[in-house]
Amino acid sequence: MSQWRELARNGLWSNNPALVQLLGLCPLLAVSGSVVNALGLAFATLLVMVGASTTISLIRHQVPSAVRLPAFVMVIAAFVTCAELLMAAFAYSLYQVLGIFIPLIVTNCAILGRADAFASRQPVIPAAIDGFMMGLGFGAVLILLGALRELLGQGTLFSDMALLFGPIASNWQLTFVDDYQFLFFVLPPGAFFVAGLLIALKNVIDQRRSARVQPAQAVPRTDRRVRVTGTIK
């Protein structure tokens, strides 16, 4: 349980792929213009990370070290193809919106780096949990970034959710400001700005937590007790 807790902490916070490792920034910054786009890419990335980590752990003893990375890329590409076909079948409109960024999951350094650093050296269950937590941490940052950019750039939340969930989600949109658009947050420069704020916020929280748990250092005493003896007359 302690190992699983550590894996969850690493994926969601301590070693988050987006906020700490700074991997996979290309789709993170390009697709996170709205919540629905971020959700679509987050689901696809989570599926690929779990499937690739589990499979790579299963075949880790059969793959020669000379072709390790090409074999891992082939495994990741197979799961990306599955994710792409599933999205094209069940959410074709969102698949068209995301476009090239679904196949580009193959080149996501967060997936390949974690597969090589952890999944290829661990049993199946820890590898699957690590892949799930890393994908969940990456997806959480992606969705938070999409929500902030949509809110600051368009004044809405959960717009066009029908692209992912169908007609049942056509009335999910929350409008905070009518006829509002701040182009800076809609474009990629706004993504860099908001992502930088999230990274800075995480660093501040970590610093305050470490300062809170750090034991107070003992203050050295400068006064010395002097013992005086004398005679009473």
PAZAPA-4460 file (N, C-alpha, C; in steps of 0.05 Angstrom, whole numbers, plus 32768, in hexadecimal, padded with zeros to 4 digits):
% residues 233
    n_x    n_y    n_z   ca_x   ca_y   ca_z    c_x    c_y    c_z   seq   type   mol
   8010   7FE8   8000   8000   8000   8000   8011   8019   8000     1      M     A
   8027   8018   800F   8039   8030   800F   8045   8035   7FF4     2      S     A
   804B   8020   7FE5   8056   8024   7FCA   8041   802F   7FB7     3      Q     A
   8028   8026   7FBA   8013   8031   7FA9   800D   804E   7FB0     4      W     A
   800E   8054   7FCA   800A   8070   7FD3   8020   8082   7FC7     5      R     A
   8038   8078   7FC7   804E   8087   7FBC   804B   808B   7F9D     6      E     A
   8042   8076   7F90   803D   8079   7F73   8027   808D   7F6D     7      L     A
   8012   808D   7F7E   7FFC   80A0   7F7A   8006   80BD   7F7F     8      A     A
   8016   80C0   7F95   8020   80DB   7F9B   8033   80E5   7F85     9      R     A
   8043   80D3   7F7A   8056   80DC   7F65   8046   80E4   7F4C    10      N     A
   8033   80D4   7F44   8024   80DA   7F2C   8013   80F3   7F2D    11      G     A
   8006   80F6   7F44   7FF3   810D   7F47   8000   8127   7F50    12      L     A
   8017   8125   7F5E   8022   813E   7F69   8041   813F   7F67    13      W     A
   804F   812E   7F76   806B   8131   7F7A   807B   812F   7F60    14      S     A
   8073   811E   7F4E   8082   811A   7F34   806F   811C   7F1D    15      N     A
   805C   812F   7F1F   8048   8132   7F0A   8055   8137   7EEF    16      N     A
   804C   8129   7EDA   8059   812D   7EC0   8058   8149   7EB5    17      P     A
   8042   8157   7EBA   803F   8172   7EAF   804B   8188   7EC0    18      A     A
   8049   8185   7EDA   8051   819B   7EEC   806E   8198   7EF6    19      L     A
   8078   817F   7EF7   8093   817B   7F02   80A6   8172   7EEC    20      V     A
   809F   815D   7EDE   80B0   8153   7EC9   80B0   8164   7EB0    21      Q     A
   809A   8174   7EAD   8096   8185   7E95   8098   8176   7E7B    22      L     A
   808B   815F   7E7A   808A   814E   7E62   806E   814F   7E56    23      L     A
   806D   814B   7E3C   8054   814C   7E2E   8047   8167   7E2C    24      G     A
   8058   817C   7E2B   804E   8197   7E2B   8041   819F   7E10    25      L     A
   8049   8192   7DFA   803E   8199   7DE0   801F   8195   7DE0    26      C     A
   8015   817D   7DE5   7FF8   817A   7DE5   7FEB   8188   7DFD    27      P     A
   7FFA   818A   7E13   7FEE   8197   7E2B   7FE7   81B4   7E25    28      L     A
   7FF9   81C2   7E17   7FF5   81DE   7E12   7FE4   81E3   7DF9    29      L     A
   7FE5   81D1   7DE6   7FD6   81D5   7DCD   7FB9   81CE   7DCE    30      A     A
   7FB2   81BA   7DDE   7F97   81AF   7DDD   7F86   81BB   7DF4    31      V     A
   7F92   81C6   7E08   7F83   81CE   7E20   7F75   81E8   7E1D    32      S     A
   7F68   81ED   7E06   7F59   8206   7E03   7F3E   8205   7E0F    33      G     A
   7F34   81ED   7E15   7F19   81EA   7E22   7F19   81D0   7E32    34      S     A
   7F05   81CD   7E42   7F03   81B5   7E53   7EFF   819C   7E43    35      V     A
   7EEE   819E   7E2F   7EE7   8186   7E1F   7EFF   817C   7E10    36      V     A
   7F0F   818E   7E05   7F28   8185   7DF7   7F3B   8178   7E0A    37      N     A
   7F3E   8185   7E22   7F50   817A   7E36   7F47   815E   7E3F    38      A     A
   7F2D   815B   7E43   7F22   8141   7E4C   7F27   812B   7E37    39      L     A
   7F23   8132   7E1E   7F27   811E   7E09   7F44   8115   7E08    40      G     A
   7F57   8127   7E09   7F73   8120   7E08   7F7B   8112   7E22    41      L     A
   7F70   811A   7E39   7F77   810D   7E52   7F6E   80F0   7E53    42      A     A
   7F56   80EA   7E49   7F4D   80CF   7E48   7F5E   80BE   7E36    43      F     A
   7F65   80C9   7E1E   7F76   80BA   7E0C   7F92   80B5   7E18    44      A     A
   7F9E   80C9   7E24   7FB8   80C6   7E30   7FB8   80B2   7E47    45      T     A
   7FA3   80B3   7E58   7FA1   80A0   7E6E   7F9F   8083   7E64    46      L     A
   7F8F   807F   7E4F   7F8D   8064   7E44   7FA8   805A   7E39    47      L     A
   7FB6   806C   7E2B   7FD0   8064   7E20   7FE4   805E   7E36    48      V     A
   7FE5   806F   7E4A   7FF9   806B   7E60   7FF4   8052   7E6F    49      M     A
   7FDC   804C   7E76   7FD6   8033   7E84   7FDC   801A   7E73    50      V     A
   7FD2   801B   7E5A   7FD7   8004   7E49   7FF4   7FFF   7E42    51      G     A
   8002   8015   7E3C   801F   8013   7E35   802F   800A   7E4D    52      A     A
   802A   8015   7E64   803A   800E   7E7C   8036   7FF1   7E83    53      S     A
   801D   7FE7   7E82   8017   7FCB   7E88   8024   7FB8   7E74    54      T     A
   8022   7FBE   7E5B   802D   7FAD   7E46   804B   7FAC   7E47    55      T     A
   8057   7FC4   7E4B   8075   7FC5   7E4C   807F   7FB5   7E64    56      I     A
   8071   7FB6   7E7B   8079   7FA7   7E92   8077   7F89   7E8C    57      S     A
   8063   7F81   7E7D   805F   7F64   7E77   8075   7F5A   7E65    58      L     A
   807F   7F6A   7E52   8093   7F61   7E3F   80AF   7F6A   7E46    59      I     A
   80B4   7F74   7E5E   80CD   7F81   7E64   80E4   7F6D   7E63    60      R     A
   80DF   7F53   7E68   80F5   7F3F   7E68   80F9   7F33   7E4C    61      H     A
   80E7   7F38   7E3A   80EA   7F2D   7E1F   80F6   7F40   7E0B    62      Q     A
   80F7   7F5A   7E12   8101   7F6E   7DFF   811E   7F73   7E03    63      V     A
   8130   7F6F   7DEF   814C   7F74   7DF2   8151   7F92   7DF7    64      P     A
   8166   7F98   7E05   816C   7FB4   7E0C   8173   7FC4   7DF3    65      S     A
   817D   7FB7   7DDE   8184   7FC6   7DC5   816C   7FD1   7DB7    66      A     A
   8155   7FC5   7DB9   813D   7FCE   7DAB   8127   7FD7   7DC0    67      V     A
   8130   7FDD   7DD8   811C   7FE3   7DED   810A   7FFB   7DE5    68      R     A
   8117   8012   7DDF   8107   802A   7DD9   80F6   8027   7DC0    69      L     A
   8100   801C   7DAA   80ED   8017   7D93   80D6   8005   7D9A    70      P     A
   80DB   7FF1   7DAA   80C5   7FDF   7DB2   80B0   7FEE   7DC3    71      A     A
   80BA   7FFF   7DD5   80A7   800E   7DE5   8097   8021   7DD4    72      F     A
   80A3   802E   7DC0   8095   8040   7DAF   807F   8031   7D9F    73      V     A
   8085   8019   7D97   8071   8009   7D88   805A   8002   7D9A    74      M     A
   805F   7FFB   7DB3   804A   7FF5   7DC6   8038   800E   7DCB    75      V     A
   8045   8024   7DCF   8036   803D   7DD3   8026   8044   7DBA    76      I     A
   8032   8041   7DA3   8023   8047   7D8A   800B   8035   7D86    77      A     A
   800D   801C   7D8F   7FF6   800A   7D8D   7FDE   8014   7D9E    78      A     A
   7FE4   801C   7DB7   7FCF   8026   7DC8   7FC5   8041   7DBF    79      F     A
   7FD6   8052   7DB3   7FCC   806B   7DA8   7FB9   8066   7D91    80      V     A
   7FBF   8052   7D81   7FAD   804B   7D6B   7F92   8042   7D76    81      T     A
   7F92   8032   7D8B   7F79   802A   7D98   7F69   8042   7DA2    82      C     A
   7F77   8054   7DB0   7F6A   806B   7DBA   7F5E   807D   7DA4    83      A     A
   7F6E   807F   7D8E   7F64   808F   7D77   7F4C   8083   7D6B    84      E     A
   7F4C   8069   7D67   7F34   805C   7D5B   7F1C   805D   7D6D    85      L     A
   7F20   805B   7D87   7F09   805D   7D9A   7EFD   8079   7D99    86      L     A
   7F0F   808D   7D99   7F04   80A9   7D98   7EF7   80AE   7D7D    87      M     A
   7F01   80A4   7D68   7EF5   80A8   7D4E   7EDA   809A   7D4C    88      A     A
   7ED7   8084   7D5B   7EBD   8075   7D5A   7EA8   8081   7D6C    89      A     A
   7EB0   808B   7D84   7E9C   8094   7D98   7E9B   80B2   7D9C    90      F     A
   7EAF   80C1   7D93   7EAF   80DE   7D96   7EBD   80EA   7D7D    91      A     A
   7EB0   80E6   7D66   7EBD   80EE   7D4D   7EC1   810C   7D4B    92      Y     A
   7EAE   811B   7D55   7EB1   8138   7D53   7EC8   8142   7D63    93      S     A
   7ECC   8137   7D7B   7EE3   813F   7D8C   7EFD   8134   7D7F    94      L     A
   7EFC   811D   7D73   7F13   8112   7D65   7F1C   8125   7D4F    95      Y     A
   7F09   8131   7D41   7F10   8145   7D2C   7F1C   815E   7D38    96      Q     A
   7F12   8166   7D4F   7F1D   817F   7D5C   7F39   817A   7D65    97      V     A
   7F3E   8164   7D72   7F59   815E   7D7C   7F6D   8159   7D66    98      L     A
   7F64   814D   7D50   7F75   814A   7D39   7F8E   813B   7D3D    99      G     A
   7FA5   8147   7D36   7FBF   813A   7D36   7FC9   8134   7D52   100      I     A
   7FBD   8141   7D67   7FC8   813D   7D82   7FC1   8122   7D8E   101      F     A
   7FAE   8114   7D83   7FAA   80F8   7D8C   7FC0   80E6   7D83   102      I     A
   7FC7   80E5   7D69   7FDE   80D4   7D61   7FF9   80DD   7D6E   103      P     A
   7FFB   80F7   7D74   8014   8101   7D80   8018   80F7   7D9C   104      L     A
   8004   80EA   7DA8   8009   80DE   7DC3   8020   80CA   7DC2   105      I     A
   8025   80BF   7DAA   803C   80AC   7DA7   8056   80BA   7DAF   106      V     A
   8059   80D3   7DA9   8072   80E1   7DAF   8071   80EF   7DCA   107      T     A
   805D   80EA   7DDA   805C   80F7   7DF5   8072   80EC   7E06   108      N     A
   8085   80FD   7E0E   809C   80F5   7E1E   8094   80EA   7E39   109      C     A
   807E   80F3   7E44   8075   80EA   7E5E   806F   80CC   7E5D   110      A     A
   8063   80C2   7E47   805D   80A6   7E45   8076   8095   7E40   111      I     A
   8086   809D   7E2D   809E   808E   7E27   80B2   808F   7E3E   112      L     A
   80B5   80A6   7E4A   80C8   80A8   7E60   80C0   8098   7E78   113      G     A
   80A6   8097   7E7E   809D   8087   7E95   809E   8069   7E8F   114      R     A
   8099   8062   7E76   809B   8046   7E6E   80B7   803C   7E71   115      A     A
   80CB   804D   7E69   80E7   8044   7E6A   80F2   8045   7E87   116      D     A
   80E9   805A   7E96   80F5   805D   7EB1   80E7   804B   7EC6   117      A     A
   80CE   8044   7EC2   80C0   8036   7ED8   80B4   801B   7ECE   118      F     A
   80A3   801C   7EB9   8095   8004   7EB1   80A7   7FEE   7EA8   119      A     A
   80BD   7FF4   7E9C   80D0   7FE0   7E92   80E0   7FD3   7EA8   120      S     A
   80DD   7FDD   7EC1   80ED   7FD3   7ED7   80DC   7FC8   7EEE   121      R     A
   80C1   7FC9   7EEB   80B0   7FC2   7F01   809C   7FAC   7EF8   122      Q     A
   8090   7F9E   7F0C   807B   7F8A   7F06   8062   7F98   7EFB   123      P     A
   804F   7F88   7EF3   8038   7F92   7EE4   8027   7FA5   7EF4   124      V     A
   8020   7F9D   7F0D   800D   7FAD   7F1D   8019   7FC9   7F23   125      I     A
   8031   7FCA   7F2E   803C   7FE5   7F32   803F   7FF6   7F19   126      P     A
   8045   7FE9   7F02   8047   7FF7   7EE9   802C   8002   7EE0   127      A     A
   8017   7FF2   7EE3   7FFD   7FFB   7EDC   7FF3   8012   7EEE   128      A     A
   7FF8   8010   7F08   7FF1   8025   7F1A   8000   803F   7F14   129      I     A
   801A   803C   7F0F   802A   8053   7F08   8020   8061   7EEF   130      D     A
   801A   8050   7EDA   800F   805C   7EC2   7FF5   806A   7EC6   131      G     A
   7FE3   805E   7ED7   7FC9   806A   7EDC   7FCD   8085   7EEB   132      F     A
   7FDE   8085   7EFF   7FE1   809D   7F0F   7FEF   80B4   7EFF   133      M     A
   8003   80AC   7EEF   8010   80C0   7EDE   7FFD   80CB   7EC9   134      M     A
   7FED   80BA   7EBD   7FD9   80C3   7EAA   7FC3   80D4   7EB7   135      G     A
   7FBC   80CD   7ED0   7FA8   80DC   7EDE   7FB3   80F7   7EE6   136      L     A
   7FCC   80F8   7EEF   7FD8   8112   7EF6   7FDB   8124   7EDD   137      G     A
   7FE4   8119   7EC7   7FE6   8129   7EAE   7FCA   8132   7EA5   138      F     A
   7FB6   8120   7EA7   7F9B   8128   7E9E   7F8F   813D   7EB0   139      G     A
   7F95   813C   7ECB   7F8A   8150   7EDD   7F95   816C   7ED7   140      A     A
   7FAF   816D   7ED2   7FBA   8187   7ECA   7FAF   8191   7EB0   141      V     A
   7FAC   817E   7E9D   7FA1   8185   7E83   7F84   8191   7E85   142      L     A
   7F74   8184   7E96   7F58   818D   7E99   7F57   81A7   7EA8   143      I     A
   7F68   81AA   7EBD   7F69   81C4   7ECC   7F72   81DA   7EBA   144      L     A
   7F86   81D5   7EA9   7F8F   81E9   7E97   7F7A   81F1   7E82   145      L     A
   7F6B   81DD   7E78   7F56   81E2   7E66   7F3F   81F2   7E72   146      G     A
   7F39   81EC   7E8B   7F23   81FB   7E99   7F2B   8218   7E9D   147      A     A
   7F44   821C   7EA6   7F4D   8238   7EAA   7F4E   8248   7E90   148      L     A
   7F58   823C   7E7B   7F5A   824A   7E62   7F3E   824F   7E56   149      R     A
   7F2C   823C   7E59   7F11   8241   7E4F   7F03   8257   7E5F   150      E     A
   7F07   8256   7E79   7EFA   826B   7E8A   7F05   8286   7E85   151      L     A
   7F20   8288   7E84   7F2D   82A3   7E80   7F2B   82AC   7E63   152      L     A
   7F2A   829A   7E50   7F2A   82A2   7E34   7F0E   82A5   7E28   153      G     A
   7EFA   8296   7E32   7EE0   8298   7E26   7ECA   829E   7E3A   154      Q     A
   7ED0   829D   7E54   7EBC   82A3   7E68   7EA8   828C   7E6C   155      G     A
   7EAF   8274   7E64   7E9D   825D   7E66   7EAC   8245   7E72   156      T     A
   7E9C   8231   7E79   7EA7   8217   7E82   7E96   8201   7E76   157      L     A
   7EA2   81EB   7E6F   7E94   81D3   7E64   7E85   81D9   7E4A   158      F     A
   7E90   81EA   7E3A   7E83   81EF   7E20   7E8A   81D8   7E0D   159      S     A
   7E77   81D2   7DFB   7E79   81BD   7DE7   7E7F   81A1   7DF3   160      D     A
   7E75   819C   7E0A   7E79   8182   7E17   7E6B   816B   7E07   161      M     A
   7E57   8173   7DF6   7E4A   815F   7DE6   7E5D   8151   7DD3   162      A     A
   7E73   815E   7DCD   7E87   8151   7DBB   7E91   8137   7DC7   163      L     A
   7E92   8135   7DE2   7E9C   811D   7DEF   7E86   810C   7DFB   164      L     A
   7E72   8118   7E06   7E5D   8109   7E15   7E43   8107   7E06   165      F     A
   7E41   8113   7DEE   7E29   8111   7DDF   7E14   8126   7DE6   166      G     A
   7DFB   8122   7DDB   7DE6   8137   7DDF   7DDF   813B   7DFC   167      P     A
   7DE4   8128   7E0E   7DDD   812B   7E2A   7DED   8142   7E37   168      I     A
   7E04   8149   7E2B   7E14   815E   7E37   7E11   8179   7E29   169      A     A
   7DFC   817C   7E19   7DF9   8194   7E09   7DF3   81AD   7E1B   170      S     A
   7DE8   81A8   7E33   7DE1   81BE   7E45   7DF4   81C1   7E5D   171      N     A
   7E0B   81B6   7E5B   7E1E   81B7   7E71   7E2E   81D1   7E72   172      W     A
   7E2C   81E1   7E5E   7E3D   81F9   7E5D   7E35   820D   7E73   173      Q     A
   7E4A   8217   7E81   7E46   822D   7E94   7E51   8246   7E89   174      L     A
   7E41   825B   7E86   7E4A   8274   7E7B   7E4C   8289   7E92   175      T     A
   7E64   8293   7E96   7E68   82A6   7EAB   7E68   82C3   7EA0   176      F     A
   7E71   82C7   7E88   7E71   82E1   7E7B   7E67   82DE   7E5F   177      V     A
   7E52   82ED   7E57   7E47   82EB   7E3C   7E58   82FB   7E29   178      D     A
   7E5A   82F1   7E10   7E68   82FF   7DFB   7E84   8308   7E04   179      D     A
   7E93   82F5   7E0E   7EAE   82FC   7E19   7EC3   82EA   7E0C   180      Y     A
   7ED9   82F6   7E05   7EF0   82E7   7DFA   7F0A   82F6   7E00   181      Q     A
   7F1C   82E8   7E0C   7F37   82F2   7E11   7F4A   82E1   7E01   182      F     A
   7F52   82EB   7DEA   7F60   82DA   7DD6   7F7B   82D0   7DE1   183      L     A
   7F87   82DE   7DF4   7FA1   82D6   7DFE   7FA0   82BA   7E0A   184      F     A
   7F8B   82B5   7E1A   7F89   829B   7E28   7F7F   8285   7E15   185      F     A
   7F73   828C   7DFF   7F6A   8278   7DEB   7F81   826E   7DDB   186      V     A
   7F95   827F   7DD6   7FAC   8278   7DC5   7FC2   826A   7DD6   187      L     A
   7FD5   825D   7DC9   7FEB   824F   7DD8   7FFA   8260   7DEC   188      P     A
   8000   827A   7DE7   800D   828A   7DFC   7FFF   828A   7E17   189      P     A
   7FE4   828B   7E16   7FD5   8289   7E2E   7FD8   826E   7E3C   190      G     A
   7FDC   8259   7E2D   7FE1   823F   7E39   7FFC   823F   7E48   191      A     A
   8011   824B   7E3C   802A   824D   7E4A   8027   825C   7E64   192      F     A
   8018   8272   7E63   8015   8283   7E7A   8006   8275   7E91   193      F     A
   7FF0   8267   7E8A   7FE1   8259   7E9F   7FF0   8241   7EAA   194      V     A
   7FFE   8233   7E98   800E   821C   7EA1   8024   8226   7EB4   195      A     A
   8031   823C   7EAE   8045   8247   7EC0   803A   824E   7EDB   196      G     A
   8021   8259   7EDB   8015   8260   7EF5   800F   8246   7F05   197      L     A
   8006   8231   7EF8   8001   8218   7F06   801B   820C   7F12   198      L     A
   8031   820D   7F02   804A   8203   7F0C   8054   8214   7F24   199      I     A
   8051   822E   7F22   8059   823F   7F38   8048   823A   7F51   200      A     A
   802E   8236   7F4D   801D   8230   7F64   8025   8216   7F72   201      L     A
   802B   8202   7F62   8034   81E8   7F6E   804E   81EC   7F7D   202      K     A
   8061   81FB   7F73   807A   8200   7F80   8076   820E   7F9B   203      N     A
   8064   8222   7F9B   805E   8230   7FB4   8052   821E   7FC9   204      V     A
   803F   820D   7FC0   8032   81FA   7FD3   8047   81E7   7FDE   205      I     A
   8059   81DD   7FCD   806E   81CA   7FD6   8080   81D8   7FEA   206      D     A
   8088   81F1   7FE5   809A   81FF   7FF7   808C   8204   8012   207      Q     A
   8073   820B   8012   8065   8210   802B   8061   81F6   803B   208      R     A
   805C   81E0   802D   8059   81C6   803A   8073   81BD   8046   209      R     A
   8089   81C0   8038   80A3   81B8   8042   80AB   81CA   805A   210      S     A
   80A5   81E3   8059   80AB   81F5   806F   809A   81EE   8088   211      A     A
   8082   81E4   8083   8070   81DE   809A   8079   81C4   80A8   212      R     A
   8082   81B1   8098   808A   8197   80A5   80A7   8197   80AE   213      V     A
   80B6   81AA   80A6   80D2   81AB   80AF   80D4   81B2   80CC   214      Q     A
   80E1   81A2   80DC   80E2   81A8   80F9   80F1   81C2   80FE   215      P     A
   80E6   81D0   8111   80F2   81E9   8119   810E   81E4   8125   216      A     A
   8121   81F3   811B   813C   81EF   8125   813E   81FC   8141   217      Q     A
   814C   81EE   8152   8150   81F9   816D   8161   8212   816C   218      A     A
   8158   8226   817A   8167   823F   817B   817C   823D   8191   219      V     A
   8195   8241   818A   81AA   823E   819E   81A7   8254   81B3   220      P     A
   81AC   824C   81CC   81A9   825F   81E2   81C4   826D   81E6   221      R     A
   81C3   8287   81E9   81DB   8296   81ED   81E1   829C   820A   222      T     A
   81CD   829A   821B   81D2   82A0   8237   81DD   8287   8245   223      D     A
   81EF   828B   8256   81FC   8275   8265   81F6   8279   8283   224      R     A
   81EF   8263   828F   81EA   8264   82AC   8204   8263   82BB   225      R     A
   8209   8276   82CC   8221   8277   82DB   821B   8270   82F8   226      V     A
   8229   825D   8303   8225   8255   831E   8238   8265   8330   227      R     A
   822D   8273   8343   823D   8283   8355   823C   8278   8371   228      V     A
   8252   8273   837D   8253   826A   8399   8261   827F   83AA   229      T     A
   8258   8281   83C1   8264   8295   83D3   825F   828E   83F0   230      G     A
   826A   829D   8401   8266   8299   841E   8255   82AE   842A   231      T     A
   8245   82A6   843C   8232   82B9   844A   823E   82BF   8465   232      I     A
   8241   82D8   846A   824C   82E0   8485   8235   82E8   8497   233      K     A
***
